[in-house]
Amino acid sequence: MLVHPQIDPVAISVGPLSVHWYGLMYLIGFVLFILLGRYRIKHHPHITFTYEMLDDALFYGMLGVILGGRLGHVLFYQFSYYLEHPLHIFAIWEGGMSFHGGLLGVLIAMLLVARKHHLKWLSVTDFIAPLVPLGLGAGRIGNFINAELWGRPTDVPWGMVFPYVDELPRHPSQLYQFALEGMVFFLFLWIYSSKPRPTGAVSGMFLIGYGILRSFAEFFREPEDGFMGILTLGMTMGQWLSIPMILVGMGILIWSKRQINTPQSNVRKRKKY
């Protein structure tokens, strides 16, 4: 049996200013987004994105992740709590971000990027999708440091006690999700997107892949009470929210394969600078 190390959530403190590990994980995710995006632009000739588009995708995407992720967490997971403590909605350094809410925020943000640069919306999401998983993995490390989103009780040898919760050994589900949604998913999507694909194929695969991996990981995570406290009929809120992801992803993937073979390489070439 292991015990959670109870890491101080504050990474750096200078006078009244504090930098939390959770915030640093998001910063790492954004930096990886830029580095991986620049690598794709430079080394994949079928990519038509420019560095300027990448910078815009990061800026708009950051807003979408933070606003959508926080609002999603408030609405989907702890609505009654934040109804009683509305000022805590702004305390994002304490943790509490919903992937599914962040996804909706990013999709809206990428629509703005597409309109600004006169691109197809799915072409934009196809480009950014492989840049996302490592950032998701960094976020799960932030969850682990904050000792939040712990797992269900277990008797496996690597079960971990989270002293802030109780004395029961539990699945370190944050680390499971780091491995699955972060590392494994990144490798799969990076390899899949390395070749020209019909418009929408990478986006559809992202939705399907994440939805499946998240649903699997939820079997090891302590379930929530559901949307606004309503029970979720034996499924976790994360699993319910992943079902539409998988269905929409399948629809996009089928649609993309039925289109005239128009991989991203056929889109108007743009100067990379």
HELIX and SHEET records of a PDB file:
HELIX    1   1 TRP A   21  HIS A   43  1                                  23    
HELIX    2   2 TYR A   51  PHE A   76  1                                  26    
HELIX    3   3 PHE A   79  GLU A   84  1                                   6    
HELIX    4   4 PRO A   86  PHE A   90  5                                   5    
HELIX    5   5 ILE A   92  GLU A   94  5                                   3    
HELIX    6   6 PHE A   99  HIS A  117  1                                  19    
HELIX    7   7 TRP A  121  ILE A  128  1                                   8    
HELIX    8   8 ALA A  129  LEU A  131  5                                   3    
HELIX    9   9 PRO A  133  ILE A  145  1                                  13    
HELIX   10  10 SER A  173  GLN A  177  1                                   5    
HELIX   11  11 PHE A  178  VAL A  184  3                                   7    
HELIX   12  12 PHE A  185  TYR A  192  1                                   8    
HELIX   13  13 ALA A  201  ALA A  217  1                                  17    
HELIX   14  14 GLU A  218  PHE A  220  5                                   3    
HELIX   15  15 PHE A  227  GLY A  229  5                                   3    
HELIX   16  16 MET A  237  ARG A  258  1                                  22    
HELIX   17  17 GLN A  264  ASN A  266  5                                   3    
SHEET    1   A 3 LEU A   2  VAL A   3  0                                        
SHEET    2   A 3 MET A 160  VAL A 161  1                                        
SHEET    3   A 3 PRO A 169  ARG A 170 -1                                        
SHEET    1   B 2 VAL A  10  VAL A  14  0                                        
SHEET    2   B 2 LEU A  17  HIS A  20 -1                                        
END                                                                             
